[in-house]
Amino acid sequence: MDEKLISKAVIRRLPRYYRYLGDLLDDGVERISSGELSNRMKVTASQIRQDLNNFGGFGQQGYGYNVRYLYAEIGKILGLNHTHNMIIVGAGNLGQALANYKSFENSGFKTVALFDVNPAVKGKKVRDIEIHMMNELSEFIPDHHVEIAALTLPKSEAVSVAEKLVDYGVKAIWNFAHTDLNLLLPEDVVVENVHLAESLMRLSYNLTTKKDSKVEEK
Amino acid sequence: MDEKLISKAVIRRLPRYYRYLGDLLDDGVERISSGELSNRMKVTASQIRQDLNNFGGFGQQGYGYNVRYLYAEIGKILGLNHTHNMIIVGAGNLGQALANYKSFENSGFKTVALFDVNPAVKGKKVRDIEIHMMNELSEFIPDHHVEIAALTLPKSEAVSVAEKLVDYGVKAIWNFAHTDLNLLLPEDVVVENVHLAESLMRLSYNLTTKKDSKVEEK
């Protein structure tokens, strides 16, 4: 199977399929038809068939999809069949919250350390993950084959710290600072921005539009 | 101006324009051309002109956009010109991290309380925001005109708690649990899901694809 042929739109939808298939496995469901999956996910059955056809013809007419096989295949495409060592830079509440998500480990993301500038938290642990000082980054990253850094720092520090992380060997940054880090780093660094404030604004837009339309309905 | 005529695609991009315009104001920039904005945002100038033309013709040829005016107009569309009272349900690390984002208040989102089931944290404060017990929700929500609830609870509790919040008068839920809450609540409830695990999987996909293509290049 050539992964290059799968469209970006399908790729964007894959994590959601992966989550639903994982939930089905947890519920002991081994086979599911596109119609049942459509009902659960509120995506049309034809969209599901089109999307999943990218992964070979294992959806047989009248027989449904093999949940475990499909889950594993999508996991491979997403790179979840390998362990990725991750560090969290910024051991504040958000950094600690991320360290507490045990479920990331089940998907292959192993948080091996947190880092902070505050000497008061040095050596403390979140779950079993130790907080290190920032000046240890240059040795820690190559020594522990760290691929991913979650960046939970204020915007003012995010860019300069990200540049250092990349110098030390980090390949991908999961950025929570309010800045488009992808535009500021070398092109070969993978960046995924999580803009919480923008998510809240979309919610506010939908809330406001709904209110306006209710007033009009009266 | 009729807000209904603005396409969904433009609406999706608005929070990002809003952020860049806010940064420009912070930097003391009062006017900007579509070309300069294009350079900063890495969006084509023609896309910017098309998008911002939705908000009237205040981009004059050779004169640029009035940053303050555009920022205010986009803020209005997004509903940021009103204060929205928000509660955070789940006072763990993630809930506390959200309570600590002072910047949300500048955009009109005022966190008025946190809620938790753990009696050990009752009455404690995050910044100046008090942690209440869950059994106070039914009175607190109408008394404090709470519109938005951020839900930072495990998936197993998210649905039943969300249903109660809606019964008590919450209009919008900012959901951090790993479930598509929008599919499980009445249609008139606004839901914005933040799926952190899916964001991490997109990062992993991009990391994996990049690695594969590097191997092929050799």
Interface residues (C-beta under 8 A of the other chain):
Chain A: E3 I11 R12 L14 P15 R16 Y18 R19 M41 K42 I77 L78 G79 L80 H82 H84 G92 N93 L94 Q96 A97 L98 N100 Y101 S103 F104 S107 G108 F109 E147 I148 K171 A172 W174 H178 D180 L183 D188 V190 E192 V194 H195 L196 A197 E198 S199 L200 M201 R202 L203 S204 Y205 N206 L207 T208 T209 K210 D212
Chain B: E3 I11 R12 L14 P15 R16 Y18 R19 M41 K42 I77 L78 G79 L80 H82 H84 G92 N93 L94 Q96 A97 L98 N100 Y101 S103 F104 S107 G108 F109 E147 I148 K171 A172 W174 H178 D180 L183 D188 V190 E192 V194 H195 L196 A197 E198 S199 L200 M201 R202 L203 S204 Y205 N206 L207 T208 T209 K210 D212
